[in-house]
Structure formats: C-alpha cells, structure tokens
Amino acid sequence: GSEMCIRDRGKHPQLKWSDSPCCWNRSDLGRIATSLMHVTDRIREQLNGLEVRRLDGPPSRQAAVLMAVVVRAECPHFVLTRRTRTVATHKGQISFPGGVRENEDTTLVDTALRETHEDIGVEREQICVLGEFHDYLAVTDHLVRPVVGLVSDEATFQPQRDEVEYLLEIPFSFFRETAPSVETRFRNGEFHNVYFYDFNGENVWGLTARMIKEFLDFLR
C-alpha cells in the first residue's frame, strides 16, 4: 500500500540546482536517478504543451502555490503542509506552500518560490520549476496559480512554526489509485464538486484536492 512520510528534517547537505527555473544544472545530472529524470521530463513536456486556463484579477487578488514534488524510492510525491490552528485562513487544513502575491514579486512563479521559502524553508535554488498549471478561484476570491516544481531530495525542510504544523509527503500513486469522496456545493451561483481524500486520517480536500486530481488526470 501507499506510505505517508511526515517530514520534519534538520540540516542536510545542500544540492545547488540551476538558477534558471526551466534548466537543469548538467553537472549534477550524474547524481540524479534515471527515474527522476523521466518523471520531470514528462511533466515539463506536458506542461509546455498545455493550453492553460487563465483568470483575470488585480495583483492584489493574485496568489500562487508550489505544487512541490520530491522523488522518493523512484516514486514522485507531493510535499504538503498541515496549517496551524493560529493562521488567519484555512486553519488546520492541508495545502501546498504558497500565498498572496506581493509587490516585490515580478511573476507568480516568484510568489510561489518566495512563499515556499517562507513556509517550509526550501531555498529557490533547490527548486527546478517545471511549468505552470491552470488558474483557480479560491473561496477567498483570490486567483490562485499552481507552479509545479521539483524539489531537491537533499533540500532542507524548516517549517515556519507559526503557520505550518508539519509537512507531509504523499505519493502520486495514492491519489491515482484512490477515488475521492465528492460533495456538491453551491457557490457564486454555480454548483461545484468538492473532493476529499482520506489518507491515513489526513484529510486532503477543497482547492488542494481539486488541483491534485486535475493535475494527475492531465498527466495520464
């Protein structure tokens, strides 16, 4: 069966990746497994060919998350955060690292990388951006853009304790092999399906679950 890993690691040796968001540092490729290259090349190629759905919204209502991917034992996993009960919104929920765009962010990729560093301590040099997925409208009326990024398997995870209770790594295979529970809810004049995945007592639902389901359906 699937295995969940709760991450709360200390310092690990750093693996510096290319500063260019869409380029590998070729000198490091000898240290990366063939399976990892296969996964990342496939994701990158498919995202490059995707006709993305884009939503309009002022910068003040824009946000981004990092669909953070790590490869463990040749299997890709999502890195997710369990939010604390003291944050302003989405208390105790499971989500990708991310947040609202700030003035310093040139693009929403910058937002995703900055927020990931603030939330879980991963340096942007340790993330290889593979592409961007469809825009979504959150219940807060923010436009949310998922940025897909491969995180070095030697990256240091340091959750921001005021906002992140702990981290989870959940394999792609769990979401592919598990049919989510579905509820229909009415919002903004329309009915919407809301997805719920119960993984060993960890409830992944709402916008995060929708992003994961639609992303993995797209990759099939």
C-alpha positions as CSV (number, residue, x, y, z in Angstrom):
1,G,0.0,0.0,0.0
2,S,0.9,3.7,-0.1
3,E,3.2,5.1,2.6
4,M,3.0,8.5,4.1
5,C,6.0,10.3,5.3
6,I,5.8,13.2,7.8
7,R,8.8,15.4,7.2
8,D,10.5,17.5,9.9
9,R,14.1,17.2,9.0
10,G,17.1,19.1,10.3
11,K,20.1,20.3,8.2
12,H,21.1,18.2,5.2
13,P,23.9,18.8,2.6
14,Q,22.8,21.3,0.0
15,L,22.4,20.4,-3.6
16,K,22.6,23.5,-5.7
17,W,20.4,23.4,-8.8
18,S,20.3,25.8,-11.7
19,D,19.2,29.3,-11.1
20,S,17.2,29.2,-14.3
21,P,13.7,27.9,-13.5
22,C,13.5,25.7,-16.6
23,C,17.1,24.5,-16.9
24,W,19.0,21.7,-15.2
25,N,22.5,22.2,-13.9
26,R,24.1,19.5,-16.1
27,S,27.0,18.9,-13.8
28,D,24.5,17.5,-11.2
29,L,22.8,15.1,-13.5
30,G,25.1,12.2,-12.7
31,R,23.7,12.3,-9.2
32,I,20.0,12.2,-10.2
33,A,18.3,8.9,-10.8
34,T,17.1,8.0,-14.3
35,S,13.5,7.6,-12.9
36,L,13.6,11.1,-11.6
37,M,14.7,12.5,-15.0
38,H,11.9,10.5,-16.6
39,V,9.3,12.0,-14.2
40,T,10.5,15.6,-14.6
41,D,11.0,15.4,-18.3
42,R,7.5,14.1,-18.8
43,I,5.9,16.7,-16.5
44,R,7.8,19.5,-18.2
45,E,6.9,18.4,-21.7
46,Q,3.2,18.0,-20.9
47,L,3.0,21.4,-19.2
48,N,4.8,23.0,-22.1
49,G,2.1,21.8,-24.4
50,L,-0.8,22.7,-22.1
51,E,-3.3,25.4,-23.2
52,V,-3.6,26.8,-19.7
53,R,-6.8,28.4,-18.3
54,R,-6.0,31.9,-17.1
55,L,-8.2,34.1,-14.9
56,D,-8.2,37.9,-14.7
57,G,-7.6,39.6,-11.4
58,P,-5.7,42.5,-10.0
59,P,-2.3,41.8,-8.5
60,S,-3.7,42.4,-5.0
61,R,-6.1,39.4,-5.5
62,Q,-3.5,37.1,-7.0
63,A,-1.8,34.2,-5.2
64,A,0.4,31.2,-6.1
65,V,1.2,27.8,-4.6
66,L,4.1,25.5,-5.3
67,M,3.0,22.0,-6.3
68,A,6.2,20.8,-4.7
69,V,7.3,17.4,-6.0
70,V,10.0,15.1,-4.5
71,V,11.1,11.7,-5.7
72,R,11.5,9.0,-3.0
73,A,12.5,5.5,-3.9
74,E,11.8,6.3,-7.6
75,C,8.3,7.4,-6.8
76,P,7.1,11.0,-7.1
77,H,5.4,12.5,-4.0
78,F,3.7,15.8,-3.3
79,V,5.0,17.9,-0.4
80,L,2.1,19.3,1.5
81,T,1.8,21.4,4.6
82,R,-0.6,21.0,7.6
83,R,-1.5,24.5,8.5
84,T,-1.6,25.5,12.2
85,R,-4.8,26.5,14.0
86,T,-3.5,30.0,14.6
87,V,-3.2,31.2,10.9
88,A,-5.8,33.7,9.6
89,T,-7.4,31.4,7.0
90,H,-7.7,27.7,6.2
91,K,-6.9,26.7,9.8
92,G,-5.7,23.2,10.2
93,Q,-6.1,22.4,6.6
94,I,-3.6,20.6,4.3
95,S,-2.3,22.7,1.4
96,F,0.6,23.3,-0.8
97,P,3.1,26.0,0.3
98,G,2.1,29.4,-1.1
99,G,0.4,32.7,-0.5
100,V,-0.6,36.1,-1.8
101,R,1.4,38.0,-4.4
102,E,3.5,40.9,-3.0
103,N,4.9,44.0,-4.7
104,E,8.4,42.5,-4.9
105,D,7.1,39.5,-7.0
106,T,7.7,40.1,-10.7
107,T,5.7,37.0,-11.6
108,L,3.5,34.4,-9.8
109,V,6.4,32.0,-10.1
110,D,8.3,34.4,-7.9
111,T,5.4,34.4,-5.5
112,A,5.4,30.6,-5.3
113,L,9.1,30.3,-4.7
114,R,9.2,33.1,-2.1
115,E,6.3,31.7,-0.2
116,T,7.7,28.2,-0.3
117,H,10.9,29.5,1.3
118,E,8.9,31.4,3.9
119,D,6.6,28.4,4.7
120,I,9.0,25.4,4.6
121,G,12.5,26.9,4.4
122,V,13.4,25.5,1.0
123,E,15.7,27.8,-1.0
124,R,14.6,28.7,-4.5
125,E,18.0,27.4,-5.8
126,Q,16.8,23.9,-4.7
127,I,13.7,24.0,-6.8
128,C,13.5,23.3,-10.5
129,V,10.4,24.9,-11.9
130,L,8.8,22.5,-14.5
131,G,5.9,24.7,-15.5
132,E,2.6,26.3,-14.5
133,F,-0.9,24.8,-14.4
134,H,-4.4,26.2,-14.7
135,D,-5.6,29.2,-12.6
136,Y,-8.2,28.6,-9.9
137,L,-10.6,30.8,-8.0
138,A,-10.3,30.3,-4.2
139,V,-13.2,30.8,-1.8
140,T,-11.4,34.0,-0.7
141,D,-11.9,35.2,-4.3
142,H,-8.1,35.1,-4.9
143,L,-6.8,33.9,-8.3
144,V,-4.5,31.0,-7.4
145,R,-1.9,29.7,-9.8
146,P,-0.2,26.4,-9.2
147,V,3.5,26.3,-10.1
148,V,4.9,22.8,-10.5
149,G,8.4,22.5,-9.1
150,L,10.8,19.6,-8.4
151,V,12.5,19.9,-5.0
152,S,16.0,18.5,-4.5
153,D,15.9,15.3,-2.5
154,E,18.6,16.8,-0.3
155,A,16.8,20.1,0.4
156,T,16.4,21.3,4.0
157,F,12.9,21.5,5.3
158,Q,12.3,24.0,8.1
159,P,8.6,24.7,8.6
160,Q,7.6,28.1,9.8
161,R,6.2,27.1,13.1
162,D,3.6,29.9,13.3
163,E,2.0,28.8,10.1
164,V,3.0,25.2,9.4
165,E,2.4,22.4,12.0
166,Y,4.2,19.7,10.0
167,L,4.9,18.6,6.4
168,L,3.6,15.5,4.6
169,E,4.9,13.7,1.6
170,I,2.1,11.8,-0.2
171,P,2.8,9.7,-3.3
172,F,1.2,10.4,-6.6
173,S,0.2,6.8,-6.6
174,F,-2.2,7.2,-3.7
175,F,-4.2,9.9,-5.5
176,R,-4.2,7.9,-8.7
177,E,-5.4,4.7,-7.1
178,T,-7.9,6.3,-4.7
179,A,-11.3,7.6,-5.7
180,P,-12.1,10.7,-3.7
181,S,-15.3,11.3,-1.9
182,V,-17.3,14.0,-3.6
183,E,-19.8,16.6,-2.3
184,T,-21.7,19.1,-4.4
185,R,-21.7,22.6,-3.0
186,F,-23.3,25.9,-4.3
187,R,-21.0,28.9,-4.6
188,N,-21.1,32.1,-6.8
189,G,-24.3,31.0,-8.5
190,E,-23.0,27.6,-9.5
191,F,-22.7,24.0,-8.3
192,H,-19.2,22.7,-7.7
193,N,-17.8,19.3,-6.9
194,V,-15.6,19.3,-3.8
195,Y,-13.2,16.4,-3.5
196,F,-12.0,14.7,-0.3
197,Y,-9.1,12.3,0.0
198,D,-8.6,10.5,3.4
199,F,-5.0,9.3,3.6
200,N,-4.3,7.6,6.9
201,G,-6.5,10.1,8.7
202,E,-5.1,13.1,6.9
203,N,-7.9,14.8,5.0
204,V,-6.9,16.5,1.8
205,W,-9.8,18.4,0.4
206,G,-11.1,21.6,-1.3
207,L,-8.9,23.5,-3.7
208,T,-5.8,21.5,-2.9
209,A,-7.6,18.2,-3.7
210,R,-9.0,19.7,-6.9
211,M,-5.6,20.8,-8.1
212,I,-4.1,17.4,-7.4
213,K,-6.9,15.5,-9.1
214,E,-7.0,17.7,-12.2
215,F,-3.2,17.8,-12.5
216,L,-2.8,14.0,-12.3
217,D,-5.7,13.5,-14.6
218,F,-3.9,15.8,-17.1
219,L,-0.7,13.8,-16.7
220,R,-2.3,10.4,-17.6
